[in-house]
Amino acid sequence: MNMEFNPIKTFEAECKNEISQQGRDIKLSQISKKWLVQSSMHKYSYHFSWMGRPIIQLPQDIVALQEIIWTTKPDIIIETGIAHGGSLCLNASMLSLLDLADLKKPSKQSSKPKITRKVIGVDIDIRKHNKNALDSHPMADKINMIEGSSIEKSIFEKIKKLIPSDSKVLVILDSNHTEDHVLEELRLYTELVTVDSYCIVCDTIVAQMAEGFYKNRPWGINNNPKGAVEKFLKESPSFIIDDEIDAKLLLSMSPKGYLRRIT
């Protein structure tokens, strides 16, 4: 039996155990939730950027997405909701790093054509100044933008046509945060997600915020993405919540929103 000490595997195992323990730490969880509520009053998540574009995410969720992309190695990332485009730039830059890593691999003979990795972003209203900034961004060649409702069937079909066959697909839902809208997105876009990849449902945190916190918004404590996730998981046994991500992050805009496809 090979009993050789492997420091990398040992470190990974230690981290896995520590993450599990901190995820069960009720006091730490309560402190984290209080911090999230208090920081949201200052719009904390609005104050970060990626490659010069506002990203409107917590740093923890940015790191989590980076880890997921590096591990699952998608060819296509679909994101509903564009806003300022920082998340599109993050995704595009990660796909570029995957391309760079591929160049370092030994070349293999294959008749299968290489898929060009792309980010597809859809938004019902792509503001002109944001579109101009993204069109002139260094990551522009990696980004396709489509204007229209993410749940409109013609828009969905247009997105499907942009996905080459045999692509590995990851989906991020970050548009209208009402329960009905997110549930419809889940029913549509999860069919595109490949096994062992993810559908990330953003802003499930809305369910934890006080009534009336989101002024002039249709979503709130009783109408939010978390409710959509709960209903969807009852319909679809193909997805599970990746609880280890929640235990690791503690601070997240998407608790219980990291859904991994298992079949």
Secondary structure, DSSP 8 states (H G I E B T S, - for coil): ------HHHHHHHHHHHHHHHHHT-HHHHHHHHHHHHHHHTTTGGGG-EETTEE--S-HHHHHHHHHHHHHH--SEEEEE--TTSHHHHHHHHHHHHHHHHHHTS-----SS-----EEEEEES---HHHHHHHHTSTTGGGEEEEES-TT-HHHHHHHHHTS-TT--EEEEE-S--SHHHHHHHHHHHGGG--TT-EEEETTGGGGGS-TT-STT-S-BTTBSHHHHHHHHHHH-TTEEE-HHHHHHHSS-SSTT-EEEE--
